[in-house]
Amino acid sequence: MRLTICHLYPDLMNIYGDRGNIIALVQRARWRGIETEVVPVTIGDVLDPERCDILFFGGGQDKEQFIVAEDLRTVQAPQLHRLVEDGGVVLSICGGYQLLGSSFRTHTGEVLEGIGLFDAWTVAGNKRCIGNVIVEAGFTGVLRTLVGFENHSGKTYLGPGCQPMGRSLVGFGNNGEDGTEGAMYRNAFGCYLHGSLLPKNPWFTDYLILTALRRRHGPDVELAPLDDTLENRAHDAMETRIRRLGRIDSGVV
C-alpha cells in the first residue's frame, strides 16, 4: 500500500513545529511497510485531488495568511472541496484552519475570505490564547484525549454545517467561550493544536492514516499494531503536567 501526503504551502505556513505532523505521518506509515510520498503544493502549483490521500495545511502569521489566501481561494479551493467530498483526509492547524472557514476578520478590520470548507468564521480577539491544552475527543467512537499547544488571538465560531473536534478541558479552544476545540467536516479536521499535534497523539495519527487507506483500498483495511509504550508514556506525562498546571491566562494584548 501507498500514501501520498500533500503539504499545502510548506514554505509559508509552518510555525510552532507544524512540519512535525508530516514527519509523524510518514514514520508511522513506514514502520508498517506503507510507502509514502510527500508532495509540496505551494503558490504556482495546483493540488491534484485524485493523487492526494492526506492533505496537511499548517499555521502561519497574518502576513503569510494574506499571501496564501488569494491562491487558496482562486486556485486550490475547487480541488480541496473535491478531495473532501470524495472522502479525502485533511488536517489543518491554526492559520490553515482559519482559512478553511468562511472568513477571518483581522485586528485591523480587514476580512480575509476563506473557502468555506468548514462552516466556521474567525474574528481577531483582544486576548492572546496561549499555553498547553487538553481536548477530549470522541469522533472515533471512544473518548480519548489530545494534548497540544495553542497560540492564537483569533476566535473561531462554528455553524451547524460542521462539528467540533472535541471539548476543551484545559485551554481556550476555539474562542474561549463555548468550550469547543476545532472543527470536523467529513474527513477534514481543523484545530488550534500546534506542538506538533500528531507526534504527541499517535492514536490520532493512526486514525488519519487508516481513514486514508480505507478510502483507497476498502473498509477491511487494518493497521498493523505498533509498540507505542514510549509514545503513550510521553502523552500521559504531558497530560498529567498540563492538568496540574491548569490554564494560563495570558491577559490582554
Secondary structure, DSSP 8 states (H G I E B T S, - for coil): -EEEEEEESTTTS--TTTTHHHHHHHHHHHTTT-EEEEEEE-TT----TTT-SEEEE----HHHHHHHHHHIIIIIHHHHHHHHHTT-EEEEETHHHHHTSSEEE-TTS-EEE---SSSEEEEEEEEEEEEEEEEEE-TTSS-EEEEEEEEEEEEEEE-TTSB-SEEEEES-TTTSSS-EE-EEETTEEEE--BS-HHHH-HHHHHHHHHHHHHHHH-TT--------HHHHHHHHHHHHHHHHH------B-
